[in-house]
Amino acid sequence: MTTSQDQHERDFLERFRNAYLFFPEGKIIKGIPGQEPDFIVANPRERVGIEMARLFRDDGDMMGPLCMSAQFQFQKILLEEAERIFRRTSEMRYKVVVSFTERSGIQAKALVSLAQFLVERICEWVSRRPPGMDPLLIGPGMLEPHQDTFQLVQVYDRSEYFDYSWSVQSAFGVEPMNQDLLHKIIQQKESIRRGGHYLNCDRLWLLIYLDFFNPAMDQQFPDRFAEPIRPHGFDKVILFKTVEDQCRVLFPEPLLNSV
């Protein structure tokens, strides 16, 4: 039976196949769990095993309340609560887009108070200058003392279109790649290989992927790596980022090779 995780990985593999010119020819089949890589590309000449791993910005996707994955969820919950408060307390109808800082530092116990603060500031600044043809922009200087949480608030008058939705907009930039975690993932996969997994393959690839749309994963590819990638047992190690279709071969090709 195909699980949601299997389908998730298969979707990323298909995107990678469309983006990477040197993807092997053959039929993609699901590997036997605990024995083979996640997927095997089989043709009459060879079987290329492809083991997959996600690269998050923090060590694990939910390792603590301040990690990016948790913060992304807190941001959505905070904005939903703020919208509920605004609808209950105000007759105004605006579309609101909020950009949070990269490391917003939101804690669960502060969600309601931060939502109330956001609504108060929106109401305060709208009373001074209601949005017209141009949106009302509420910047960090107008969001003290929580400017380390909120980066920018945009308020739009969309009454003609009945669009009163509130949404989170990704921050303007992302952090450099977490190279320590990248090396840790490779070491973990090598340890699994030494334990007797990843069998029935003529060649073995490790595909480490990032999702552009997931703030917990989106990060910049470095121009160069602090330490060389020297895996044992993998014939090729590749980084792949969706949407931008960035493919970086880390091993064995030179680091500056982008194909």
Secondary structure, 3 states (H helix, E strand, C coil): CCCHHHHHHHHHHHHHHHHCCCCCCCEEEECCCCCCCCEEEECCCCEEEEEEEECCCCCCCCCCCCCHHHHHHHHHHHHHHHHHHHHHHCCCCCEEEEEECCCCCCCHHHHHHHHHHHHHHHHHHHHHCCCCCCCEEECHHHCCCCCCCEEEEEEECCCCCCCCCEEEECCCCCCECCHHHHHHHHHHHHHHHHCCCCCCCCEEEEEEEECCCCCCCCCECCCCCCCCCCCCCCCEEEEEECCCCEEEEEECCCCCCCC
